[in-house]
Amino acid sequence: MIGSRGGARTIRVERYRADERSRSRDALAVEEPMEIRLSWIEGDERRVEPLAVTMRTPGDDFELTAGFLHGEGVVRSTDDLVELTYCTGPEEQEYNVVEARLAPGVDFDPASVRRNFYTSSSCGVCGKASLESVEAQGCEVLAAETKVARERIVELPGRLREHQGVFSRTGGLHAAGLFRPDGTTETVMEDVGRHNAVDKAVGHALLHRSLPARDRVMVVSGRASFEVVQKAIAAGVPMLVAVGAPSSLAVDLARRFHQTLVGFARDGGFNVYSAAERVG
């Protein structure tokens, strides 16, 4: 499954090239806010509460919501969700509010999730606290069975790029994809936010009961940040390939959970920052 292609809007622009000026049309990546609301049963009542707002490219909103909730440790499987729906409240429907209804019996602590959001938004009180917060979500050290040939790793960024339909029109979107070790494309998602693109890819796998992704490789079009690595580890992904550079904390996290972290995968080469034994 490949992600939505509808995330572009055309406008008129003035172009300046050397001494010439002209008018033409240009395609822009669409960016709009989306609010995630969570509904859960507390006592004998079902509560609904706003959980987060993210700036995203419209499309694959349910996948984005599912992936976000999985990355934050709110849901572990499709069975934890009763329904994903656009806003059913009194507001005018603009498809920018998604409500996730948790299944009865799913344990949810709003205060705990808010603390996690604070830590994420502030990049952690310190590196040690950030690493411990991932362990607190129940993430486990990744098994080492998966192997990926060097020539396949070199090919994967190009395969990701082939499916970046909106990027080819706008130049303004990130992408994240899940691939089989033999290079087969499973899903590619685009978004103005690199973390959103990862959430969409993970959310697609969650909704199709394909998690944990122990036999897949995640490829991202930009750099490998701590949050991108965290989301991939939570999804059980044993190898993360980034076109750009990893951060120091991303490398620390990958090493702690024995994830193979590949950076600068371009121009026929790449660097391996952790768990190099998975590279065949």
TORTOR-605780 format. One record per residue (C-alpha): residue number from 1; residue in three letters; y, x, z. Coordinates in pm, 1 decimal, decimal comma, padded with zeros to 6 digits, always signed. Example, Ala and Ser with C-alpha at 12.3 -4.5 7.8 and 13.67 -1.06 7.14 Angstrom:
! residues 2
{num:1; residuo:Ala; py:-00450,0; px:+01230,0; pz:+00780,0}
{num:2; residuo:Ser; py:-00106,0; px:+01367,0; pz:+00714,0}
***
This chain:
! residues 280
{num:1; residuo:Met; py:+00000,0; px:+00000,0; pz:+00000,0}
{num:2; residuo:Ile; py:+00339,1; px:+00135,7; pz:-00096,5}
{num:3; residuo:Gly; py:+00660,9; px:+00036,5; pz:+00081,7}
{num:4; residuo:Ser; py:+00936,4; px:-00200,3; pz:-00028,0}
{num:5; residuo:Arg; py:+01147,4; px:-00111,6; pz:-00331,0}
{num:6; residuo:Gly; py:+01435,2; px:-00348,7; pz:-00253,5}
{num:7; residuo:Gly; py:+01650,3; px:-00122,9; pz:-00037,6}
{num:8; residuo:Ala; py:+01929,6; px:-00040,5; pz:-00284,7}
{num:9; residuo:Arg; py:+02263,2; px:-00199,5; pz:-00375,5}
{num:10; residuo:Thr; py:+02479,9; px:-00121,0; pz:-00678,0}
{num:11; residuo:Ile; py:+02858,0; px:-00076,9; pz:-00652,2}
{num:12; residuo:Arg; py:+03139,6; px:+00047,8; pz:-00874,7}
{num:13; residuo:Val; py:+03266,8; px:+00399,9; pz:-00806,3}
{num:14; residuo:Glu; py:+03525,9; px:+00642,8; pz:-00939,0}
{num:15; residuo:Arg; py:+03363,0; px:+00964,6; pz:-01059,5}
{num:16; residuo:Tyr; py:+03549,8; px:+01293,5; pz:-01064,4}
{num:17; residuo:Arg; py:+03391,5; px:+01579,0; pz:-01259,4}
{num:18; residuo:Ala; py:+03602,5; px:+01886,7; pz:-01328,2}
{num:19; residuo:Asp; py:+03922,3; px:+01750,1; pz:-01490,5}
{num:20; residuo:Glu; py:+03771,5; px:+01415,5; pz:-01591,0}
{num:21; residuo:Arg; py:+03773,8; px:+01081,5; pz:-01412,7}
{num:22; residuo:Ser; py:+03556,3; px:+00784,3; pz:-01502,2}
{num:23; residuo:Arg; py:+03432,2; px:+00456,1; pz:-01362,7}
{num:24; residuo:Ser; py:+03064,9; px:+00377,1; pz:-01332,5}
{num:25; residuo:Arg; py:+02804,1; px:+00211,8; pz:-01115,1}
{num:26; residuo:Asp; py:+02619,8; px:+00387,4; pz:-00835,2}
{num:27; residuo:Ala; py:+02318,2; px:+00282,5; pz:-00628,3}
{num:28; residuo:Leu; py:+02344,4; px:+00297,9; pz:-00249,1}
{num:29; residuo:Ala; py:+02066,8; px:+00286,7; pz:+00007,0}
{num:30; residuo:Val; py:+02106,3; px:-00035,2; pz:+00209,2}
{num:31; residuo:Glu; py:+02156,4; px:+00006,2; pz:+00583,3}
{num:32; residuo:Glu; py:+02161,8; px:-00293,0; pz:+00819,7}
{num:33; residuo:Pro; py:+02096,8; px:-00340,0; pz:+01191,4}
{num:34; residuo:Met; py:+01771,8; px:-00498,0; pz:+01306,1}
{num:35; residuo:Glu; py:+01718,8; px:-00626,6; pz:+01658,4}
{num:36; residuo:Ile; py:+01370,2; px:-00619,2; pz:+01806,4}
{num:37; residuo:Arg; py:+01297,5; px:-00890,7; pz:+02061,4}
{num:38; residuo:Leu; py:+00987,5; px:-00894,3; pz:+02275,0}
{num:39; residuo:Ser; py:+00813,4; px:-01204,6; pz:+02403,6}
{num:40; residuo:Trp; py:+00556,3; px:-01177,2; pz:+02681,7}
{num:41; residuo:Ile; py:+00397,0; px:-01389,3; pz:+02950,9}
{num:42; residuo:Glu; py:+00517,7; px:-01331,5; pz:+03305,5}
{num:43; residuo:Gly; py:+00357,3; px:-01553,5; pz:+03564,1}
{num:44; residuo:Asp; py:+00327,6; px:-01898,1; pz:+03405,4}
{num:45; residuo:Glu; py:+00618,3; px:-01851,1; pz:+03163,4}
{num:46; residuo:Arg; py:+00676,1; px:-01674,6; pz:+02835,1}
{num:47; residuo:Arg; py:+00989,7; px:-01461,2; pz:+02841,0}
{num:48; residuo:Val; py:+01193,2; px:-01338,9; pz:+02544,9}
{num:49; residuo:Glu; py:+01426,1; px:-01041,5; pz:+02576,4}
{num:50; residuo:Pro; py:+01611,8; px:-00810,4; pz:+02334,3}
{num:51; residuo:Leu; py:+01444,4; px:-00470,1; pz:+02341,3}
{num:52; residuo:Ala; py:+01621,4; px:-00245,7; pz:+02089,6}
{num:53; residuo:Val; py:+01849,0; px:-00235,8; pz:+01786,9}
{num:54; residuo:Thr; py:+01785,3; px:+00007,7; pz:+01503,8}
{num:55; residuo:Met; py:+01977,1; px:+00076,7; pz:+01183,4}
{num:56; residuo:Arg; py:+01725,7; px:+00043,3; pz:+00903,3}
{num:57; residuo:Thr; py:+01672,4; px:-00025,7; pz:+00534,8}
{num:58; residuo:Pro; py:+01560,2; px:-00390,9; pz:+00505,7}
{num:59; residuo:Gly; py:+01199,4; px:-00434,3; pz:+00401,5}
{num:60; residuo:Asp; py:+00869,3; px:-00383,2; pz:+00585,1}
{num:61; residuo:Asp; py:+01042,4; px:-00507,8; pz:+00900,4}
{num:62; residuo:Phe; py:+00721,2; px:-00624,3; pz:+01068,2}
{num:63; residuo:Glu; py:+00561,5; px:-00284,5; pz:+01005,2}
{num:64; residuo:Leu; py:+00871,2; px:-00118,2; pz:+01149,1}
{num:65; residuo:Thr; py:+00852,4; px:-00335,7; pz:+01460,7}
{num:66; residuo:Ala; py:+00480,3; px:-00279,4; pz:+01510,5}
{num:67; residuo:Gly; py:+00514,7; px:+00095,9; pz:+01464,6}
{num:68; residuo:Phe; py:+00811,1; px:+00113,7; pz:+01700,6}
{num:69; residuo:Leu; py:+00624,3; px:-00076,4; pz:+01972,0}
{num:70; residuo:His; py:+00319,1; px:+00144,2; pz:+01924,9}
{num:71; residuo:Gly; py:+00522,1; px:+00463,1; pz:+01947,2}
{num:72; residuo:Glu; py:+00680,0; px:+00342,9; pz:+02271,8}
{num:73; residuo:Gly; py:+00341,8; px:+00259,2; pz:+02422,1}
{num:74; residuo:Val; py:+00406,4; px:-00117,2; pz:+02437,6}
{num:75; residuo:Val; py:+00109,8; px:-00204,6; pz:+02212,0}
{num:76; residuo:Arg; py:-00209,5; px:-00012,1; pz:+02139,7}
{num:77; residuo:Ser; py:-00379,8; px:-00229,4; pz:+01880,3}
{num:78; residuo:Thr; py:-00327,7; px:-00534,2; pz:+01661,0}
{num:79; residuo:Asp; py:-00497,5; px:-00744,4; pz:+01928,0}
{num:80; residuo:Asp; py:-00198,7; px:-00682,9; pz:+02158,5}
{num:81; residuo:Leu; py:+00020,4; px:-00886,0; pz:+01921,1}
{num:82; residuo:Val; py:-00001,3; px:-01262,0; pz:+01877,0}
{num:83; residuo:Glu; py:+00266,3; px:-01283,5; pz:+01611,6}
{num:84; residuo:Leu; py:+00551,7; px:-01102,1; pz:+01440,8}
{num:85; residuo:Thr; py:+00821,0; px:-01334,7; pz:+01312,5}
{num:86; residuo:Tyr; py:+01185,9; px:-01339,8; pz:+01216,1}
{num:87; residuo:Cys; py:+01420,5; px:-01498,6; pz:+01468,3}
{num:88; residuo:Thr; py:+01322,9; px:-01853,2; pz:+01567,3}
{num:89; residuo:Gly; py:+01627,0; px:-01905,5; pz:+01792,0}
{num:90; residuo:Pro; py:+01949,9; px:-02100,7; pz:+01726,7}
{num:91; residuo:Glu; py:+02120,7; px:-01816,1; pz:+01534,6}
{num:92; residuo:Glu; py:+02175,3; px:-01829,9; pz:+01159,4}
{num:93; residuo:Gln; py:+01874,7; px:-01670,6; pz:+00994,1}
{num:94; residuo:Glu; py:+01974,4; px:-01342,4; pz:+00829,3}
{num:95; residuo:Tyr; py:+01635,5; px:-01171,6; pz:+00865,0}
{num:96; residuo:Asn; py:+01779,5; px:-00904,3; pz:+01091,6}
{num:97; residuo:Val; py:+01609,0; px:-01015,0; pz:+01414,5}
{num:98; residuo:Val; py:+01232,3; px:-00973,7; pz:+01459,4}
{num:99; residuo:Glu; py:+01045,2; px:-01121,9; pz:+01754,3}
{num:100; residuo:Ala; py:+00716,7; px:-00964,8; pz:+01861,8}
{num:101; residuo:Arg; py:+00498,2; px:-01191,9; pz:+02073,8}
{num:102; residuo:Leu; py:+00258,2; px:-01005,9; pz:+02302,3}
{num:103; residuo:Ala; py:-00086,8; px:-01145,9; pz:+02362,4}
{num:104; residuo:Pro; py:-00168,2; px:-01295,0; pz:+02704,7}
{num:105; residuo:Gly; py:-00288,8; px:-01025,8; pz:+02941,5}
{num:106; residuo:Val; py:-00093,6; px:-00740,6; pz:+02781,1}
{num:107; residuo:Asp; py:+00073,0; px:-00551,5; pz:+03064,2}
{num:108; residuo:Phe; py:+00443,2; px:-00501,6; pz:+02998,2}
{num:109; residuo:Asp; py:+00707,7; px:-00356,2; pz:+03228,0}
{num:110; residuo:Pro; py:+01059,0; px:-00397,7; pz:+03079,1}
{num:111; residuo:Ala; py:+01210,8; px:-00151,2; pz:+03326,7}
{num:112; residuo:Ser; py:+00961,6; px:+00119,7; pz:+03229,8}
{num:113; residuo:Val; py:+01031,1; px:+00075,7; pz:+02859,0}
{num:114; residuo:Arg; py:+01405,0; px:+00093,1; pz:+02919,2}
{num:115; residuo:Arg; py:+01354,4; px:+00424,3; pz:+03100,7}
{num:116; residuo:Asn; py:+01158,8; px:+00555,7; pz:+02801,3}
{num:117; residuo:Phe; py:+01441,7; px:+00452,3; pz:+02567,1}
{num:118; residuo:Tyr; py:+01692,8; px:+00636,2; pz:+02785,0}
{num:119; residuo:Thr; py:+01482,1; px:+00951,3; pz:+02774,9}
{num:120; residuo:Ser; py:+01441,3; px:+00928,2; pz:+02396,3}
{num:121; residuo:Ser; py:+01808,7; px:+00862,3; pz:+02327,5}
{num:122; residuo:Ser; py:+01916,5; px:+01155,8; pz:+02543,8}
{num:123; residuo:Cys; py:+01647,8; px:+01389,0; pz:+02401,4}
{num:124; residuo:Gly; py:+01490,8; px:+01400,9; pz:+02745,8}
{num:125; residuo:Val; py:+01632,0; px:+01524,4; pz:+03072,7}
{num:126; residuo:Cys; py:+01467,4; px:+01854,2; pz:+02982,5}
{num:127; residuo:Gly; py:+01193,3; px:+01975,3; pz:+02751,3}
{num:128; residuo:Lys; py:+00931,3; px:+01956,5; pz:+03025,9}
{num:129; residuo:Ala; py:+01023,5; px:+01594,8; pz:+03106,7}
{num:130; residuo:Ser; py:+01001,5; px:+01501,5; pz:+02737,8}
{num:131; residuo:Leu; py:+00652,3; px:+01649,2; pz:+02705,7}
{num:132; residuo:Glu; py:+00536,9; px:+01476,5; pz:+03022,9}
{num:133; residuo:Ser; py:+00673,1; px:+01142,0; pz:+02900,1}
{num:134; residuo:Val; py:+00434,9; px:+01159,9; pz:+02600,4}
{num:135; residuo:Glu; py:+00140,3; px:+01232,0; pz:+02829,1}
{num:136; residuo:Ala; py:+00243,2; px:+00933,8; pz:+03043,4}
{num:137; residuo:Gln; py:+00198,9; px:+00706,1; pz:+02741,4}
{num:138; residuo:Gly; py:-00172,4; px:+00787,0; pz:+02736,8}
{num:139; residuo:Cys; py:-00169,8; px:+01021,3; pz:+02434,8}
{num:140; residuo:Glu; py:-00470,9; px:+01252,7; pz:+02419,8}
{num:141; residuo:Val; py:-00540,5; px:+01599,5; pz:+02282,4}
{num:142; residuo:Leu; py:-00641,2; px:+01555,5; pz:+01917,7}
{num:143; residuo:Ala; py:-00993,6; px:+01644,9; pz:+01804,1}
{num:144; residuo:Ala; py:-01025,1; px:+01928,8; pz:+01553,8}
{num:145; residuo:Glu; py:-01273,1; px:+01785,0; pz:+01300,9}
{num:146; residuo:Thr; py:-01025,5; px:+01716,7; pz:+01018,9}
{num:147; residuo:Lys; py:-00973,7; px:+01995,7; pz:+00764,0}
{num:148; residuo:Val; py:-00732,3; px:+01996,9; pz:+00470,6}
{num:149; residuo:Ala; py:-00743,8; px:+02248,9; pz:+00185,9}
{num:150; residuo:Arg; py:-00437,9; px:+02468,4; pz:+00138,0}
{num:151; residuo:Glu; py:-00391,9; px:+02355,5; pz:-00220,6}
{num:152; residuo:Arg; py:-00394,6; px:+01992,7; pz:-00104,7}
{num:153; residuo:Ile; py:-00121,7; px:+02054,9; pz:+00154,2}
{num:154; residuo:Val; py:+00095,1; px:+02208,0; pz:-00118,7}
{num:155; residuo:Glu; py:+00049,9; px:+01894,0; pz:-00331,9}
{num:156; residuo:Leu; py:+00123,1; px:+01634,4; pz:-00063,7}
{num:157; residuo:Pro; py:+00507,4; px:+01647,2; pz:-00062,9}
{num:158; residuo:Gly; py:+00503,0; px:+01587,2; pz:-00438,7}
{num:159; residuo:Arg; py:+00271,2; px:+01290,9; pz:-00395,6}
{num:160; residuo:Leu; py:+00506,5; px:+01151,0; pz:-00133,3}
{num:161; residuo:Arg; py:+00800,4; px:+01198,0; pz:-00369,8}
{num:162; residuo:Glu; py:+00621,9; px:+01006,5; pz:-00648,2}
{num:163; residuo:His; py:+00635,8; px:+00692,2; pz:-00435,3}
{num:164; residuo:Gln; py:+00999,5; px:+00723,7; pz:-00325,8}
{num:165; residuo:Gly; py:+01131,7; px:+00457,9; pz:-00560,4}
{num:166; residuo:Val; py:+01455,8; px:+00386,1; pz:-00375,8}
{num:167; residuo:Phe; py:+01526,3; px:+00755,0; pz:-00315,9}
{num:168; residuo:Ser; py:+01506,0; px:+00821,3; pz:-00688,5}
{num:169; residuo:Arg; py:+01783,5; px:+00562,6; pz:-00740,7}
{num:170; residuo:Thr; py:+02002,7; px:+00645,4; pz:-00441,4}
{num:171; residuo:Gly; py:+01917,5; px:+00991,9; pz:-00308,7}
{num:172; residuo:Gly; py:+01974,8; px:+00846,9; pz:+00037,6}
{num:173; residuo:Leu; py:+01638,2; px:+00763,7; pz:+00193,5}
{num:174; residuo:His; py:+01374,9; px:+00940,2; pz:+00399,8}
{num:175; residuo:Ala; py:+01004,8; px:+00877,5; pz:+00350,9}
{num:176; residuo:Ala; py:+00686,1; px:+00900,3; pz:+00554,4}
{num:177; residuo:Gly; py:+00335,9; px:+00861,5; pz:+00421,0}
{num:178; residuo:Leu; py:-00023,7; px:+00862,0; pz:+00536,6}
{num:179; residuo:Phe; py:-00276,4; px:+01041,1; pz:+00315,7}
{num:180; residuo:Arg; py:-00647,0; px:+01111,6; pz:+00324,0}
{num:181; residuo:Pro; py:-00750,9; px:+01478,1; pz:+00351,3}
{num:182; residuo:Asp; py:-00847,8; px:+01471,1; pz:-00017,8}
{num:183; residuo:Gly; py:-00489,3; px:+01375,8; pz:-00109,6}
{num:184; residuo:Thr; py:-00549,3; px:+01003,5; pz:-00164,7}
{num:185; residuo:Thr; py:-00235,9; px:+00802,8; pz:-00085,1}
{num:186; residuo:Glu; py:-00282,4; px:+00534,3; pz:+00178,7}
{num:187; residuo:Thr; py:+00074,9; px:+00421,8; pz:+00240,3}
{num:188; residuo:Val; py:+00430,6; px:+00547,2; pz:+00180,1}
{num:189; residuo:Met; py:+00737,3; px:+00392,4; pz:+00343,4}
{num:190; residuo:Glu; py:+01108,9; px:+00460,1; pz:+00292,3}
{num:191; residuo:Asp; py:+01407,6; px:+00410,5; pz:+00520,7}
{num:192; residuo:Val; py:+01754,3; px:+00548,6; pz:+00588,3}
{num:193; residuo:Gly; py:+01616,5; px:+00671,0; pz:+00922,6}
{num:194; residuo:Arg; py:+01333,0; px:+00924,8; pz:+00925,6}
{num:195; residuo:His; py:+01200,2; px:+00777,6; pz:+01251,3}
{num:196; residuo:Asn; py:+01203,3; px:+00429,1; pz:+01099,9}
{num:197; residuo:Ala; py:+01005,3; px:+00550,7; pz:+00799,0}
{num:198; residuo:Val; py:+00744,0; px:+00692,2; pz:+01036,7}
{num:199; residuo:Asp; py:+00736,8; px:+00366,1; pz:+01236,0}
{num:200; residuo:Lys; py:+00684,4; px:+00167,6; pz:+00915,4}
{num:201; residuo:Ala; py:+00391,4; px:+00387,1; pz:+00810,3}
{num:202; residuo:Val; py:+00232,2; px:+00372,6; pz:+01156,1}
{num:203; residuo:Gly; py:+00300,9; px:+00000,1; pz:+01183,3}
{num:204; residuo:His; py:+00127,4; px:-00062,4; pz:+00851,0}
{num:205; residuo:Ala; py:-00179,0; px:+00123,4; pz:+00977,3}
{num:206; residuo:Leu; py:-00170,5; px:-00068,9; pz:+01306,2}
{num:207; residuo:Leu; py:-00148,3; px:-00410,3; pz:+01138,9}
{num:208; residuo:His; py:-00437,2; px:-00314,6; pz:+00909,4}
{num:209; residuo:Arg; py:-00648,4; px:-00198,1; pz:+01204,4}
{num:210; residuo:Ser; py:-00646,4; px:+00163,5; pz:+01085,4}
{num:211; residuo:Leu; py:-00543,3; px:+00329,0; pz:+01411,7}
{num:212; residuo:Pro; py:-00606,8; px:+00577,6; pz:+01552,9}
{num:213; residuo:Ala; py:-00548,0; px:+00770,5; pz:+01227,3}
{num:214; residuo:Arg; py:-00786,5; px:+01053,1; pz:+01314,1}
{num:215; residuo:Asp; py:-00877,5; px:+01126,8; pz:+00952,5}
{num:216; residuo:Arg; py:-00531,1; px:+01115,6; pz:+00796,7}
{num:217; residuo:Val; py:-00238,6; px:+01344,7; pz:+00727,7}
{num:218; residuo:Met; py:+00119,8; px:+01230,7; pz:+00779,7}
{num:219; residuo:Val; py:+00382,4; px:+01370,2; pz:+00542,4}
{num:220; residuo:Val; py:+00756,8; px:+01336,1; pz:+00607,9}
{num:221; residuo:Ser; py:+01036,2; px:+01410,7; pz:+00364,2}
{num:222; residuo:Gly; py:+01272,2; px:+01574,3; pz:+00614,6}
{num:223; residuo:Arg; py:+01241,5; px:+01786,7; pz:+00925,0}
{num:224; residuo:Ala; py:+00986,8; px:+01746,8; pz:+01203,9}
{num:225; residuo:Ser; py:+01171,8; px:+01640,4; pz:+01518,0}
{num:226; residuo:Phe; py:+01021,8; px:+01586,8; pz:+01862,4}
{num:227; residuo:Glu; py:+01025,4; px:+01209,3; pz:+01810,0}
{num:228; residuo:Val; py:+00848,7; px:+01228,0; pz:+01472,3}
{num:229; residuo:Val; py:+00574,4; px:+01446,4; pz:+01620,3}
{num:230; residuo:Gln; py:+00545,8; px:+01214,2; pz:+01922,1}
{num:231; residuo:Lys; py:+00497,6; px:+00908,0; pz:+01701,9}
{num:232; residuo:Ala; py:+00233,7; px:+01087,6; pz:+01493,2}
{num:233; residuo:Ile; py:+00045,3; px:+01201,2; pz:+01804,1}
{num:234; residuo:Ala; py:+00054,7; px:+00848,7; pz:+01949,1}
{num:235; residuo:Ala; py:-00101,4; px:+00729,4; pz:+01622,3}
{num:236; residuo:Gly; py:-00377,6; px:+00990,7; pz:+01649,9}
{num:237; residuo:Val; py:-00265,7; px:+01183,5; pz:+01339,0}
{num:238; residuo:Pro; py:-00422,7; px:+01534,1; pz:+01350,3}
{num:239; residuo:Met; py:-00191,9; px:+01695,0; pz:+01090,7}
{num:240; residuo:Leu; py:+00179,6; px:+01645,5; pz:+01026,4}
{num:241; residuo:Val; py:+00334,3; px:+01800,3; pz:+00714,5}
{num:242; residuo:Ala; py:+00713,4; px:+01822,8; pz:+00690,8}
{num:243; residuo:Val; py:+00922,1; px:+01929,2; pz:+00394,3}
{num:244; residuo:Gly; py:+01184,9; px:+02063,4; pz:+00635,9}
{num:245; residuo:Ala; py:+01184,5; px:+02264,4; pz:+00956,1}
{num:246; residuo:Pro; py:+01037,3; px:+02167,1; pz:+01293,0}
{num:247; residuo:Ser; py:+01238,6; px:+02184,6; pz:+01613,6}
{num:248; residuo:Ser; py:+01128,6; px:+02406,9; pz:+01903,5}
{num:249; residuo:Leu; py:+01036,1; px:+02106,4; pz:+02117,8}
{num:250; residuo:Ala; py:+00839,1; px:+01953,3; pz:+01828,8}
{num:251; residuo:Val; py:+00632,6; px:+02274,0; pz:+01810,3}
{num:252; residuo:Asp; py:+00578,8; px:+02271,2; pz:+02187,4}
{num:253; residuo:Leu; py:+00457,8; px:+01911,0; pz:+02171,1}
{num:254; residuo:Ala; py:+00226,6; px:+01974,1; pz:+01874,9}
{num:255; residuo:Arg; py:+00071,5; px:+02272,2; pz:+02052,4}
{num:256; residuo:Arg; py:+00019,7; px:+02078,0; pz:+02374,2}
{num:257; residuo:Phe; py:-00171,6; px:+01801,7; pz:+02193,1}
{num:258; residuo:His; py:-00340,5; px:+02034,1; pz:+01941,0}
{num:259; residuo:Gln; py:-00180,7; px:+01874,4; pz:+01637,8}
{num:260; residuo:Thr; py:-00154,7; px:+02085,3; pz:+01322,7}
{num:261; residuo:Leu; py:+00217,3; px:+02105,2; pz:+01248,0}
{num:262; residuo:Val; py:+00319,0; px:+02223,9; pz:+00901,5}
{num:263; residuo:Gly; py:+00680,3; px:+02289,7; pz:+00805,5}
{num:264; residuo:Phe; py:+00874,0; px:+02401,2; pz:+00498,0}
{num:265; residuo:Ala; py:+00604,8; px:+02253,8; pz:+00271,0}
{num:266; residuo:Arg; py:+00775,3; px:+02316,0; pz:-00062,2}
{num:267; residuo:Asp; py:+00792,2; px:+02556,3; pz:-00356,3}
{num:268; residuo:Gly; py:+00419,1; px:+02619,8; pz:-00337,9}
{num:269; residuo:Gly; py:+00402,6; px:+02733,8; pz:+00024,2}
{num:270; residuo:Phe; py:+00427,8; px:+02623,9; pz:+00387,8}
{num:271; residuo:Asn; py:+00433,5; px:+02747,5; pz:+00747,2}
{num:272; residuo:Val; py:+00179,6; px:+02644,9; pz:+01011,6}
{num:273; residuo:Tyr; py:+00318,6; px:+02627,6; pz:+01365,6}
{num:274; residuo:Ser; py:+00014,3; px:+02505,3; pz:+01559,3}
{num:275; residuo:Ala; py:-00361,8; px:+02442,8; pz:+01525,3}
{num:276; residuo:Ala; py:-00399,4; px:+02642,0; pz:+01202,8}
{num:277; residuo:Glu; py:-00778,4; px:+02601,5; pz:+01207,7}
{num:278; residuo:Arg; py:-00746,1; px:+02263,3; pz:+01034,0}
{num:279; residuo:Val; py:-00607,1; px:+02438,6; pz:+00722,7}
{num:280; residuo:Gly; py:-00902,0; px:+02508,9; pz:+00492,3}
***
